[in-house]
Amino acid sequence: QVQLVESGGGLVQPGGSLRLSCAASGSIFSINTMGWYRQAPEKERELVAIITTGGTTNYADADSLKGRFTISRDNAKNTVLLQMNSLKPEDTAVYYCNAGVRTRTGTWTIYWGQGTQVTVSS
């Protein structure tokens, strides 16, 4: 069994910053790509950014996120981070992390965290 636990969400004023963290634990042999997604009210879940084991990153909607969001990971700690700066009200959403995990039994599965609420409002 594998668990992903997010933290770091909260209420922030426009222009502020938050750093989200997601730690994977359990029966993990290795982790491939890790990522962050978000789901705003009455909208579908959408990709924010992904990062490979080697550190290659890809951001969705690059023009909107460029220079504001940064994804990173610590492979030794099975952790993925999302640094969010210059936050806007339209960034308000539940943020989810996910990870492609090879368990100690040899199976590959994509796991999701429970989500953390980010609210950008004055």
N, CA, C and O of each residue as an XYZ file, in Angstrom:
488
protein
N       0.837     -1.185      0.000
C       0.000      0.000      0.000
C       0.882      1.249      0.000
O       1.902      1.307      0.686
N       0.466      2.243     -0.784
C       1.216      3.493     -0.914
C       0.292      4.652     -0.578
O      -0.873      4.668     -0.976
N       0.817      5.611      0.150
C       0.052      6.806      0.496
C       0.796      8.047      0.025
O       2.020      8.134      0.124
N       0.020      9.021     -0.496
C       0.543     10.333     -0.836
C      -0.179     11.345      0.040
O      -1.408     11.411      0.050
N       0.588     12.119      0.765
C       0.002     13.096      1.691
C       0.480     14.488      1.324
O       1.677     14.773      1.336
N      -0.483     15.361      0.996
C      -0.156     16.746      0.650
C      -0.268     17.643      1.874
O      -0.995     17.345      2.821
N       0.461     18.735      1.831
C       0.360     19.762      2.866
C       0.760     21.103      2.274
O       1.344     21.167      1.193
N       0.440     22.174      2.992
C       0.882     23.499      2.576
C      -0.180     24.394      1.986
O       0.093     25.558      1.694
N      -1.389     23.883      1.802
C      -2.441     24.718      1.265
C      -2.937     25.714      2.305
O      -2.532     25.679      3.467
N      -3.825     26.605      1.860
C      -4.388     27.581      2.782
C      -4.951     28.772      2.064
O      -5.128     28.761      0.846
N      -5.234     29.811      2.838
C      -5.773     31.065      2.314
C      -4.647     32.074      2.177
O      -3.870     32.275      3.110
N      -4.557     32.705      1.020
C      -3.501     33.685      0.778
C      -4.082     34.834     -0.036
O      -5.006     34.642     -0.826
N      -3.539     36.013      0.160
C      -4.000     37.170     -0.603
C      -3.406     37.157     -2.005
O      -2.343     36.575     -2.223
N      -4.073     37.786     -2.945
C      -3.497     37.895     -4.298
C      -2.094     38.490     -4.236
O      -1.833     39.457     -3.520
N      -1.201     37.877     -5.013
C       0.192     38.286     -5.007
C       1.045     37.531     -4.016
O       2.271     37.644     -4.038
N       0.416     36.764     -3.148
C       1.146     36.009     -2.142
C       1.726     34.711     -2.664
O       1.627     34.401     -3.851
N       2.334     33.956     -1.760
C       3.009     32.707     -2.123
C       2.596     31.576     -1.190
O       2.255     31.793     -0.027
N       2.636     30.374     -1.728
C       2.452     29.153     -0.955
C       3.394     28.099     -1.511
O       3.765     28.131     -2.684
N       3.770     27.177     -0.660
C       4.556     26.034     -1.119
C       3.833     24.769     -0.695
O       3.617     24.524      0.492
N       3.465     23.979     -1.679
C       2.811     22.707     -1.428
C       3.846     21.596     -1.391
O       4.831     21.609     -2.130
N       3.598     20.644     -0.519
C       4.491     19.500     -0.398
C       3.670     18.222     -0.462
O       2.537     18.178      0.016
N       4.242     17.191     -1.050
C       3.561     15.902     -1.144
C       4.595     14.816     -0.876
O       5.601     14.719     -1.578
N       4.343     14.012      0.129
C       5.265     12.949      0.506
C       4.630     11.592      0.253
O       3.502     11.335      0.674
N       5.353     10.737     -0.427
C       4.889      9.380     -0.692
C       5.535      8.428      0.299
O       6.716      8.551      0.624
N       4.738      7.472      0.777
C       5.258      6.498      1.728
C       4.563      5.164      1.509
O       3.529      5.084      0.847
N       5.150      4.123      2.077
C       4.557      2.803      1.965
C       5.471      1.844      1.234
O       6.695      1.950      1.303
N       4.856      0.903      0.531
C       5.588     -0.162     -0.141
C       6.108      0.318     -1.499
O       5.608     -0.083     -2.550
N       7.118      1.181     -1.452
C       7.640      1.820     -2.659
C       8.978      1.215     -3.041
O       9.902      1.159     -2.229
N       9.075      0.757     -4.295
C      10.374      0.332     -4.825
C      11.024      1.496     -5.563
O      12.205      1.787     -5.374
N      10.238      2.153     -6.402
C      10.741      3.334     -7.098
C       9.553      4.194     -7.535
O       8.420      3.717     -7.604
N       9.828      5.461     -7.828
C       8.802      6.384     -8.292
C       9.244      6.976     -9.611
O      10.378      7.439     -9.738
N       8.367      6.967    -10.586
C       8.661      7.541    -11.890
C       8.250      9.013    -11.866
O       8.759      9.779    -11.047
N       7.369      9.405    -12.721
C       6.947     10.798    -12.794
C       6.055     11.154    -11.608
O       5.210     10.367    -11.183
N       6.268     12.366    -11.085
C       5.389     12.926    -10.057
C       4.791     14.205    -10.611
O       5.388     14.859    -11.465
N       3.610     14.560    -10.122
C       2.968     15.735    -10.677
C       1.977     16.386     -9.744
O       1.588     15.837     -8.713
N       1.583     17.581    -10.149
C       0.542     18.331     -9.440
C      -0.593     18.632    -10.415
O      -0.364     19.013    -11.563
N      -1.802     18.456     -9.937
C      -3.011     18.774    -10.675
C      -3.870     19.671     -9.790
O      -3.645     19.770     -8.584
N      -4.846     20.316    -10.396
C      -5.759     21.125     -9.596
C      -7.170     21.037    -10.161
O      -7.374     20.792    -11.350
N      -8.132     21.244     -9.276
C      -9.536     21.213     -9.688
C     -10.251     22.377     -9.038
O     -10.422     22.417     -7.819
N     -10.669     23.326     -9.862
C     -11.437     24.467     -9.382
C     -12.912     24.083     -9.295
O     -13.331     23.105     -9.914
N     -13.705     24.843     -8.531
C     -15.132     24.525     -8.404
C     -15.812     24.450     -9.765
O     -15.652     25.337    -10.603
N     -16.563     23.392     -9.968
C     -17.352     23.169    -11.179
C     -16.491     23.035    -12.429
O     -16.979     23.230    -13.542
N     -15.233     22.707    -12.257
C     -14.348     22.481    -13.397
C     -13.702     21.115    -13.273
O     -13.665     20.525    -12.193
N     -13.192     20.617    -14.397
C     -12.515     19.330    -14.378
C     -11.098     19.482    -13.815
O     -10.510     20.564    -13.841
N     -10.572     18.370    -13.307
C      -9.207     18.372    -12.825
C      -8.260     18.612    -14.001
O      -8.437     18.036    -15.075
N      -7.261     19.460    -13.793
C      -6.327     19.785    -14.851
C      -4.890     19.680    -14.364
O      -4.592     19.843    -13.180
N      -4.018     19.402    -15.315
C      -2.605     19.287    -15.010
C      -2.031     20.663    -14.690
O      -2.362     21.654    -15.341
N      -1.160     20.711    -13.672
C      -0.393     21.929    -13.388
C       1.043     21.738    -13.869
O       1.547     22.524    -14.671
N       1.698     20.686    -13.373
C       3.089     20.439    -13.754
C       3.470     19.013    -13.400
O       2.909     18.410    -12.485
N       4.437     18.483    -14.144
C       4.979     17.166    -13.837
C       6.490     17.237    -13.836
O       7.087     18.143    -14.419
N       7.105     16.260    -13.167
C       8.565     16.212    -13.099
C       8.998     14.761    -13.102
O       8.431     13.930    -12.392
N      10.008     14.462    -13.907
C      10.514     13.103    -13.988
C      11.538     12.846    -12.896
O      11.930     13.752    -12.161
N      11.957     11.602    -12.808
C      12.971     11.231    -11.823
C      14.256     12.032    -12.045
O      14.947     12.389    -11.091
N      14.561     12.303    -13.285
C      15.780     13.036    -13.611
C      15.654     14.530    -13.485
O      16.639     15.248    -13.660
N      14.449     15.026    -13.181
C      14.276     16.454    -12.977
C      13.735     17.224    -14.161
O      13.622     18.449    -14.099
N      13.400     16.538    -15.237
C      12.793     17.223    -16.375
C      11.366     17.633    -16.014
O      10.586     16.833    -15.497
N      11.045     18.888    -16.296
C       9.739     19.418    -15.909
C       8.913     19.803    -17.127
O       9.443     20.098    -18.198
N       7.616     19.791    -16.934
C       6.688     20.228    -17.971
C       5.517     20.908    -17.292
O       4.912     20.359    -16.371
N       5.204     22.107    -17.751
C       4.126     22.883    -17.158
C       2.983     23.012    -18.148
O       3.200     23.347    -19.312
N       1.789     22.753    -17.699
C       0.612     22.968    -18.524
C       0.302     24.457    -18.546
O       0.639     25.189    -17.615
N      -0.343     24.894    -19.617
C      -0.724     26.292    -19.711
C       0.456     27.182    -19.360
O       0.369     28.037    -18.479
N       1.556     26.968    -20.061
C       2.838     27.562    -19.701
C       2.776     29.080    -19.574
O       3.422     29.653    -18.696
N       2.014     29.732    -20.432
C       1.968     31.190    -20.381
C       1.383     31.682    -19.071
O       1.819     32.698    -18.529
N       0.382     30.952    -18.557
C      -0.263     31.377    -17.320
C       0.592     31.097    -16.103
O       0.594     31.863    -15.139
N       1.336     29.965    -16.156
C       2.084     29.534    -14.983
C       3.542     29.949    -15.019
O       4.216     29.966    -13.989
N       4.021     30.278    -16.184
C       5.441     30.552    -16.362
C       5.925     31.635    -15.418
O       5.346     32.717    -15.323
N       6.991     31.316    -14.733
C       7.584     32.278    -13.827
C       6.901     32.384    -12.489
O       7.413     33.029    -11.574
N       5.738     31.750    -12.364
C       5.024     31.828    -11.075
C       5.086     30.519    -10.306
O       5.254     30.535     -9.086
N       4.955     29.388    -10.984
C       4.944     28.082    -10.327
C       6.238     27.336    -10.656
O       6.723     27.384    -11.787
N       6.782     26.652     -9.665
C       7.974     25.843     -9.857
C       7.791     24.494     -9.182
O       7.528     24.422     -7.981
N       7.931     23.430     -9.956
C       7.850     22.088     -9.405
C       9.253     21.553     -9.183
O      10.157     21.793     -9.984
N       9.426     20.821     -8.084
C      10.717     20.202     -7.792
C      10.463     18.920     -7.006
O       9.344     18.670     -6.558
N      11.498     18.115     -6.844
C      11.332     16.869     -6.096
C      12.613     16.504     -5.384
O      13.711     16.908     -5.767
N      12.432     15.719     -4.328
C      13.555     15.156     -3.586
C      13.396     13.650     -3.664
O      12.592     13.064     -2.938
N      14.158     13.030     -4.539
C      14.012     11.591     -4.764
C      14.337     10.784     -3.510
O      13.726      9.742     -3.269
N      15.276     11.247     -2.723
C      15.656     10.507     -1.518
C      14.521     10.484     -0.498
O      14.412      9.554      0.301
N      13.673     11.519     -0.533
C      12.567     11.611      0.424
C      11.220     11.285     -0.214
O      10.181     11.384      0.438
N      11.238     10.895     -1.492
C       9.978     10.594     -2.208
C       8.979     11.743     -2.079
O       7.798     11.534     -1.803
N       9.481     12.950     -2.284
C       8.677     14.150     -2.084
C       8.679     15.012     -3.333
O       9.697     15.142     -4.013
N       7.532     15.597     -3.625
C       7.423     16.564     -4.710
C       6.878     17.862     -4.137
O       5.976     17.852     -3.299
N       7.429     18.973     -4.593
C       7.049     20.291     -4.102
C       6.481     21.136     -5.236
O       6.798     20.929     -6.407
N       5.637     22.088     -4.865
C       5.144     23.068     -5.834
C       5.223     24.442     -5.170
O       4.440     24.761     -4.276
N       6.175     25.240     -5.622
C       6.306     26.611     -5.143
C       5.426     27.506     -6.015
O       5.590     27.550     -7.234
N       4.495     28.215     -5.384
C       3.552     29.060     -6.115
C       3.731     30.506     -5.665
O       3.515     30.831     -4.497
N       4.119     31.354     -6.581
C       4.318     32.768     -6.298
C       3.336     33.607     -7.117
O       2.733     33.122     -8.074
N       3.189     34.863     -6.726
C       2.306     35.798     -7.445
C       0.944     35.176     -7.688
O       0.426     35.211     -8.804
N       0.375     34.616     -6.657
C      -0.888     33.892     -6.802
C      -2.023     34.824     -7.189
O      -2.080     35.982     -6.776
N      -2.933     34.276     -8.003
C      -4.083     35.014     -8.500
C      -5.367     34.323     -8.033
O      -5.345     33.130     -7.729
N      -6.468     35.042     -7.973
C      -7.734     34.404     -7.579
C      -8.075     33.188     -8.438
O      -8.666     32.230     -7.940
N      -7.713     33.213     -9.712
C      -8.025     32.085    -10.586
C      -7.176     30.848    -10.294
O      -7.411     29.788    -10.874
N      -6.194     30.973     -9.401
C      -5.437     29.800     -8.962
C      -6.164     29.039     -7.854
O      -5.724     27.964     -7.447
N      -7.260     29.584     -7.373
C      -8.030     28.919     -6.323
C      -8.528     27.562     -6.805
O      -9.179     27.464     -7.844
N      -8.218     26.525     -6.046
C      -8.576     25.165     -6.439
C      -8.128     24.200     -5.342
O      -7.407     24.577     -4.418
N      -8.567     22.961     -5.466
C      -7.982     21.876     -4.682
C      -6.818     21.333     -5.498
O      -6.976     20.994     -6.671
N      -5.671     21.255     -4.886
C      -4.460     20.791     -5.566
C      -4.158     19.352     -5.134
O      -4.136     19.029     -3.947
N      -3.928     18.510     -6.131
C      -3.661     17.096     -5.903
C      -2.277     16.738     -6.442
O      -1.874     17.222     -7.499
N      -1.563     15.902     -5.721
C      -0.331     15.363     -6.280
C      -0.584     13.927     -6.724
O      -1.477     13.246     -6.219
N       0.223     13.490     -7.678
C       0.165     12.082     -8.044
C       1.560     11.576     -8.355
O       2.492     12.353     -8.559
N       1.682     10.272     -8.386
C       2.982      9.656     -8.617
C       2.799      8.295     -9.253
O       1.900      7.535     -8.895
N       3.671      8.005    -10.206
C       3.713      6.675    -10.795
C       4.674      5.829     -9.973
O       5.879      6.078     -9.972
N       4.152      4.839     -9.279
C       4.935      4.096     -8.292
C       5.079      2.638     -8.697
O       4.109      1.983     -9.077
N       6.309      2.143     -8.611
C       6.536      0.709     -8.706
C       6.653      0.195     -7.270
O       7.550      0.584     -6.522
N       5.732     -0.682     -6.911
C       5.735     -1.176     -5.540
C       6.756     -2.299     -5.388
O       7.352     -2.754     -6.364
N       6.939     -2.724     -4.181
C       7.908     -3.795     -3.901
C       7.434     -5.130     -4.441
O       8.209     -6.084     -4.511
N       6.166     -5.207     -4.823
C       5.667     -6.437     -5.454
C       5.875     -6.419     -6.959
O       5.619     -7.409     -7.643
N       6.347     -5.272     -7.474
C       6.666     -5.191     -8.886
C       5.607     -4.564     -9.768
O       5.813     -4.429    -10.974
N       4.481     -4.179     -9.196
C       3.410     -3.584     -9.997
C       3.589     -2.077    -10.108
O       4.095     -1.430     -9.192
N       3.163     -1.523    -11.255
C       3.174     -0.073    -11.464
C       1.756      0.453    -11.308
O       0.824     -0.066    -11.923
N       1.594      1.474    -10.493
C       0.279      2.065    -10.243
C       0.430      3.576    -10.071
O       1.429      4.051     -9.531
N      -0.570      4.322    -10.536
C      -0.594      5.762    -10.284
C      -1.407      6.010     -9.022
O      -2.564      5.602     -8.917
N      -0.785      6.678     -8.079
C      -1.444      7.006     -6.823
C      -1.718      8.507     -6.754
O      -1.005      9.323     -7.340
N      -2.775      8.839     -6.020
C      -3.182     10.234     -5.834
C      -3.227     10.589     -4.359
O      -3.537      9.750     -3.513
N      -2.917     11.834     -4.064
C      -3.112     12.333     -2.723
C      -4.563     12.738     -2.506
O      -5.381     12.669     -3.422
N      -4.870     13.156     -1.295
C      -6.247     13.477     -0.939
C      -6.627     14.906     -1.328
O      -7.805     15.263     -1.318
N      -5.644     15.708     -1.667
C      -5.904     17.086     -2.084
C      -5.718     18.075     -0.955
O      -5.950     17.762      0.213
N      -5.295     19.274     -1.321
C      -5.150     20.364     -0.364
C      -5.746     21.637     -0.977
O      -5.478     21.961     -2.134
N      -6.541     22.338     -0.205
C      -7.245     23.506     -0.709
C      -6.335     24.725     -0.735
O      -5.669     25.042      0.250
N      -6.318     25.401     -1.875
C      -5.633     26.686     -2.023
C      -6.685     27.728     -2.384
O      -7.383     27.595     -3.389
N      -6.793     28.746     -1.571
C      -7.753     29.831     -1.806
C      -7.000     31.151     -1.878
O      -6.289     31.528     -0.946
N      -7.164     31.844     -2.994
C      -6.513     33.138     -3.195
C      -7.599     34.201     -3.185
O      -8.403     34.298     -4.112
N      -7.609     34.985     -2.136
C      -8.682     35.975     -1.971
C      -8.236     37.078     -1.026
O      -7.465     36.856     -0.093
N      -8.743     38.269     -1.294
C      -8.455     39.385     -0.390
C      -9.549     39.525      0.654
O      -9.481     40.413      1.504
